[in-house]
């Protein structure tokens, strides 16, 4: 459903034609947001998922900036609210709404208005026909597929009856609608199993027959359709799991090996980069992971970024001195620095109150703390919540009866300690020896049996 939701919200764009002799690679975006305390809006590229720009909101709610355009689909974020946008080179886009009632006040003006009106209506059609996610995935196979086909037909009907849209866009969008359908179809097994609490559930053998003959190296479809990108990634992940099992190798290594075989450079480079950007910080096979990436990626900017990460991670090898934190607030009173804790093994849990997977590890962590109470090890939890959630952090310590040493980082994600450990996602666990040297910069989770095996190998 996550992939479906990404597709349901394209909003609006306007494009003005440059003079024939001009080469325009930018768009102008402006607007006004009423009833907001936000200081800025952030523009994200939906293809790369990277941030493109921070745009300051003036006191009267207005904003304006020029964006360099590399793809067509973007998202504007204002606080927790997102507006998906279709922006082409030469576009002039204006966005206006009241933040307290956005759905009824959103106005987008400029060129490409017919396409954008269709995209806005498409959001409403999908929301109306999709209904409740849980109820949808609880359906039996036949009913679920019928439900998705109903959504697909509603989208197609809307597109067909919309006039003044180019045939090129319509053809791409018809394929996009079908890819969205197929992408959601392949989510049925994991989501149905989750909602029925049956982890062993598998759909019938022919349930995904419609996916068998899809060309997974269509560059145009890959650039245009998030649903298609999801299909490609899912196919690789599924095949990587099988290869990892067959050859007794790690899943991430198997994924890179299969990705390296893709012939289309644009698709291959993006998949390699997406896998490495965060994956290199988690891999247990740093040298092999990095070699596979660099031997197959031909994008110089991506290679430079991943090489920088690799060099930082090499400094976090077993036996290296750990990066330090200084004077982090201790919930028990005062402040604590890493050097204050020398003399014992340290198991660090980097977490936040908003992180579901972090909270899911708490029972296992508390059990571990109880089992190793009195041993030569301390359990340290470091919150990277923002200061506005400071009281929420203190309340959760009480509500969840959190044990161990509870610390609050000095600058959330931008804390020097977090950046030096190249932490890109949480929860993250780190094991340090009594001398302050790294045992494992990416230690197993409390719920992982491998952690018990690791701790048993230490002299505690």
Beta strands, then each sheet from edge to edge (+ up, - down):
strand 1: 26-34
strand 2: 40-45
strand 3: 51-56
strand 4: 62-68
strand 5: 73-78
strand 6: 81-86
strand 7: 92-98
strand 8: 107-110
strand 9: 328-330
strand 10: 335-336
strand 11: 345-351
strand 12: 377-383
strand 13: 405-408
strand 14: 428-432
strand 15: 438-440
sheet 1: 4+ 1- 7- 8+
sheet 2: 3+ 2- 5+ 6-
sheet 3: 10+ 9- 13+ 12+ 11+ 14- 15+
end
